[in-house]
Amino acid sequence: MKKAEYNKMQKRLALLIDREQALRSVIESSDMSDDALAHLVAIATETKSEIFNSARLLEAKREYLFNFAGGGWNSEYAFYEEQAIKQAIKKYGDEVKGVLDVDVKSFRVSTPSDYQSLMSMFH
């Protein structure tokens, strides 16, 4: 996930929370038919579920795998890719510093198959 996507999700979450609160307020104070009320409750329930799922995604750091320009790989845990890159460069250096030359173009979210493939190099 890129930082822009992360920020967009944060804004969407805030919007969903406001929507859910507004729906609950209308439900509690409104005199409407049972069908209309049931429809609003269903919308509020769906919104609450989306809030829960979005919050879980935003709260969890992901493992980002990356390569070094001279060979080898490592990983960083971060909320979004740019954060992982910044952490790796701080820890290992980059082309300018010439320590381990983090290949910033190689960053990707870890998948089980990618991780297993990289770990197989150690066996």
Helices and strands as residue ranges (DSSP letters): H 3-29, H 34-59, E 62-68, E 73-78, H 81-92, E 102-109, H 112-119, G 120-122
